[in-house]
Amino acid sequence: MFRRGACPALSAPMQTGDGLLVRLATAGEVLSADSVRALCDAARRHGNGLVEITARGNFQIRGLTEPSAAALAQDIAAMELGLRAGVPVETNPLAGLDPSETANAAPLAAAIRRAIDASDLKQRLAPKISVVVDGGGAIPLADVAADIRLDAVTATDWLFSIGGDRQLARPLGVCDTHAAPQLALVVLEQIAALGPEARGRDLDASPIFPLVGEISGRTEGGASAARLTSDSPSPLTDGRFAIRVALPFGSIEAGELNAFLDRAGEIAELRFAPGRAAVLLCETEAAALTLRGLADQARLITSADDPRARIFACPGTQGCASGFIPARAIARDIARELPADITSLHISGCAKGCAHPAKAAFTLVGTENGSELVRDGTARQTGDHFGKGDIARRLAGLMAAGRQGNSSVKSARLFEQASAGD
């Protein structure tokens, strides 16, 4: 018997519209290209061949049955990937290699994992409890929500917060590297004491330990200055170079990913990253540049300017029993016409908003009564009726016209035209 809300691990696949789904805790783990090829082969052998990288950087395999999920678990166990289990303690996938980071988060994250493993907390905490240790740098974890956050203030001091991403989490104080693991354990114990479904956001907001340092005067180090995209390879402290490639809407056919890996023979190692992406490490800058070209040919996202990087979409009716619209199909169509000044667009098959729980400039939500469009909100909010028909074409026209002005009369007219497909 598995608890409600548990993540779809190998031992507890989750039922979806296209079969069972399994999620592997690959975020930040060091993998070889051969290991990822083996995972893709297993996805084709046991599932429907569709694989995904999640917003947190985990790897998902879809379209399984109960017998094939059991066979998949055996195959993955034989791969000996060394993936961590238990409470996720997440870091920048380039921690310790990134010259722009404020602090190397890897040793602190390892110390927190050891402290958790030495306790009985894993059995008492909610299934989705997580800890983020963000040292800043080229791949900051500012947008990754967690029950406990430790954000680097200096090389040795960390802002300790609970219940959210960097913007929304509640700060409790600043601690040093030595004290942080025990403080994390204290807070996790307090969360567990609230019950098996409690989360960091449920704790009282008052500080649990004294403040050390001035929170309001903290800096973010190199985090905001050097986000890693594939526009140019990033040099690492060990002499290698890294590029970041993302999957369009986080999804790809396993055969297509394998074909890219087969052509890209100079990958030293691969690390899945937040933002439905992979960081590819190469021995030379020339190899990284070649790899970027191959990723372009494979229609992966290699630039922050790619409009697909601003669109979030779940499978919708093509892979989820809760979906009312083919979200990714609509997303692919709208990407060709997405205005450059639309910062974010979320296409959600239903009101759960799994692909992007946060606000977006525009959110199109499928409902049993047709689609709704929410401006500057989430899929859980009520929007304007959008109707049926050629959703992608009308959505593109609406956004293109709406950015020229937002008067109530004009907006009403635009929505009236958009709903004409009923």
C-alpha angles and dihedrals in degrees: 000000000000125000120250111264095025115149116255098256127167090268094047113034117191123233114238135166093274098042133279121343127209125195123202120205095237099138108135094350119139110245134172122231087245091057092053090047088053091051090050091049089051090050091054093044098048107019138035093281096253116126130181142195111216129222089263095048101260124139121240131195118199140196100042129154124212093261094043092047089056091048090048091053090054092049093049092047088055090054090065093210093167094227114175122245131199129041108004114239103187131198140173103289088231095050109152093015100064114095091199097055120115092218138359102253096188100085093047092047090051091050091051091049091052091050092051093046091052090056133061093243096114090070094047105043129087113268095249099046111135141174125212123201106189117189092177122229133115095338105037118182095219093128096046111100119217141168089238124025128190111188119186115248094170134349089282107021127078134193106230114211138163138215113016150019121309093279099046105031116108113242117230098179147289121285136175127248093259095055098039100084094053092044090051089052091050092052093046089051089053091050091049090050089062091062142278094290098044121123135195092265089063094065122100111267096230116108115271093200135021119279115253114196130356113300095191091057098052123124129213096226113208095338098103097037105060117032110176114242128153092251086104132359114261118226116232130210092252093057097260127115131231135204128185123223125180132202115241104257087348095284138105140156108262090230091056092050090048091050090054092048090049091055093042097067098161101069108129092191141336132225125187112228142192115280095052090285144127127222111217118203120207132184095231138029090237091057090049092051091050090049091053090055091051090050089053090052089051089054093242119148108265102159137053087227092064106112090219088067088067096051125085119194137167122210092265116185090347093070113002131071090212095055123109099181134037092252101181093044089054090046092054091052097045093047089073091060105029109137113242093236095055100102098193140005124188121196108192125184091210142359094277090082095205096166094057119007092179128080121284131192088245128012121187110198128192115223135172088258096050132277129323128201119216121194117213094348146085136275090258092065125087113254140182117292109260104182128209135278122080096000097174095051094047093044091053091049093047094052093044091052096038095057089063091064141339106211114150092240092051093045092051091051092049093051090047089054092044092054093051091100092077 
